[in-house]
């Protein structure tokens, strides 16, 4: 992900993005790296503002696969 896209993402998240920044993000909305960065930025912002959500980890699938592999 290039610097211009990172800056657009940051600006939009801060409510300071213009139409160009929003169009730039929407054009790459299927990009896995952009989506992961969006998630990390939101987690960081929420943690810094005291709005962090509880993290849920579901290991049931991995446990089931391990049990099936041993059977």
Residue pairs with C-beta under 8 A, 6 or more apart in sequence:
1 31
1 33
1 34
1 37
4 24
5 24
5 25
5 28
5 34
6 37
7 21
8 17
8 20
8 21
8 22
8 24
8 25
9 25
9 34
9 37
9 38
9 41
10 41
11 17
11 18
11 21
12 21
12 22
12 25
13 38
13 41
13 42
13 45
17 25
25 34
28 34
29 35
43 52
46 52
46 53
